[in-house]
C-alpha cells in the first residue's frame, strides 16, 4: 500500500466532509486523534454513496442499509487543529452484495494525503438482518462509477488485504 496517489491526483475527485480539524478532536500530541480519521472518512464515504442512490435515510425509507464488514487503514501524515481536510472516494469494485471502496483523507492546508483506508461494505436488509443483492438502480450506478474511476490515470494503491467475496 506504499504507492498511493498524490494529492494532485486525488484533488480533482469530488470532495466530501470538508471541514477544519476541530480542536476537541486533538490527541495529547496535538494531532487529530486516530479514531477520528475513520469517522471523518466514513462520513465522506456515506456522502459519496448518496450519488449512487444510497440516501442517508435509506434504513428508514427503504429498510436497507450499508454496513462495514472490513477496514484496512494507514496513517501517512498528521493533521492538526485548524488544518483544512476533505475526503475523496474511489469505488474499486462490487459483488452481488458487497462493495470495495478506497477512502482518502486529505490535508488540504498542506496539500498532502494524510490517511487512506479501504473498506468492504455490505448491502443489508434491516428488518431481516441479512445481506441481500444490491437494488438494480444502485448496482447500475455503482458499475458506472467503478468504470468511470477505473479510467483514471492512477492506481488506487490497494493493500491486498481486502477482497470481495
Secondary structure, 3 states (H helix, E strand, C coil): CCCCCCHHHHHCCCCEEEEECCHHHECCCCEECHHHHHHHHHHHHHHHHHCCCCCCCHHHHHCEEEEEEEEEEEECCCCECCCEEEEEEEEEEECCCEEEEEEEEEECCCCEEEEEEEEEEEEEECCCCEECCCCHHHHHHHHHHHHHHHCCCCCCCCCCCCCCC
